[in-house]
Amino acid sequence: FIYRRQSDSFICPEGEELKRRNFNKKRQQFEYMSSMKTCG
């Protein structure tokens, strides 16, 4: 996975973008998501 700072997103090995969706309070971290069909 490659982090893209300018868009605050990750690119998965399949070339699809994972966008920030949520902040997990328990883990104190952001969660990034994409379709399982493309990056699953």
C-alpha distance (Angstrom), angle and dihedral (degrees) to the residues before:
residue distance angle dihedral
F1 . . .
I2 3.79 . .
Y3 3.80 121.9 .
R4 3.82 116.7 -138.0
R5 3.79 108.2 -157.5
Q6 3.81 96.6 -170.4
S7 3.82 91.9 60.1
D8 3.85 97.7 26.5
S9 3.79 90.6 -127.1
F10 3.79 141.5 113.2
I11 3.80 129.8 -124.5
C12 3.81 113.7 -140.2
P13 3.84 123.3 -143.8
E14 3.82 88.3 -95.4
G15 3.82 90.2 59.4
E16 3.81 96.6 -109.7
E17 3.80 123.7 134.2
L18 3.81 121.3 -115.4
K19 3.80 110.2 -156.1
R20 3.80 126.6 -156.3
R21 3.81 107.6 -98.6
N22 3.79 110.3 163.0
F23 3.80 146.9 6.2
N24 3.79 113.3 -126.0
K25 3.81 104.7 -145.4
K26 3.79 93.5 -167.8
R27 3.81 93.4 54.7
Q28 3.82 94.1 30.9
Q29 3.80 92.2 -132.5
F30 3.78 141.8 107.9
E31 3.80 120.4 -106.3
Y32 3.79 121.8 -140.6
M33 3.79 121.6 -159.0
S34 3.77 142.6 -173.4
S35 3.77 136.3 164.2
M36 3.82 114.7 -62.9
K37 3.80 87.2 -138.8
T38 3.79 91.0 64.7
C39 3.81 104.8 32.4
G40 3.80 103.8 13.3
